[in-house]
Amino acid sequence: MSRRLSLLTPSGRLTLGNLLGALRPMRAAQAEADCFYGISDLHALTMPRSPDTLRAAIAEQATLLLAARLDGSTLFRQSHVPAHAELAFLLECVATTGELGRMIQFKEKSRRRESVRSSLFTYPVLMAADILLYSAEQVPVGDDQRQHVELARDLALRFNTTYGPVFTVPEITVPPAGARVMDLAEPTRKMSKSGPGAGSIALLDPPDVVRRKVARAVTDSDTGLDAVRTDRATKPGVTNLLEILAACGGSAEGITTYGALKAAVADAVVAELAPLQERYRELAADPAHVDEVYRRGAERCREVTAPVLAAARDAMGL
């Protein structure tokens, strides 16, 4: 059975975009692969946030992954598997400052800041360690992370050429359609779990909040009979709503006005989130169970990653 890996950073609240673009495909993959799904809490430290805020985000995300029915996978917290941090340093000894300086996310996040944490510069190497430790053959990734997975491939090839064949070079896979749910308020940018909340639907938003956000979604001034149509170039807001509606099992057949479209989208999203939220409430009432799932997951991760780390250490002469 092939192995797949995906990690989500607790940098904010998981959104509808995360559900449709990441969690749903992750759930489907459980039927055909040995899946390792982690919370990349070390990555969350690259930007300043209070310990209490981070703990709360980790707890919510851990519970949501279970509520999303990912319990057929090995669930773990990155910081509970020490091999991640150790291999990251070994790979830093293979990476160059030039290639890290070319990482687009580092350029964007460090722009207009007088100073940033050095971990923001090196975290693509930690991401490479995350991937290479599990010998994953496939890594599903969106456009915003493709450059980092390509770096992981480059480091694996360079390490194998320099020190001997230790790492599996992963293939990049593109998530299924629905991976790019756009912001309701700014439909030209992706819905973000760490961005402003007005255009993002959080997975735990109550129905009235969901309906209010959808009602305020940006559309356009077109009032013609064919106003409700897909056209990402000239009607990004309407296109986004139509794609969300379809991804949540709804239909735009017979809808000719933006008001009717928004009502249909709100109904479909509320229905999509209802079972997830109900399951979340059940799990949140039993945090010991959630902790035990992740404890067992981390234990298996330590068993799986130990031989890979040992082989890398030995190959480098340690």
MOPE-V341805 format. One record per helix or strand of 3 or more residues. SS is the DSSP state (helix for helix, strand for strand). FROM is the first residue (numbers start at 0). LEN is the number of residues. If there is no record, write none. Layout:
SS,FROM,LEN + SS,FROM,LEN
This chain:
strand,1,7 + helix,15,14 + strand,32,7 + helix,42,4 + helix,50,17 + strand,73,4 + helix,77,3 + helix,82,10 + helix,96,5 + helix,103,7 + helix,117,16 + strand,137,3 + helix,142,21 + strand,170,3 + helix,206,9 + helix,235,12 + helix,257,27 + helix,286,30
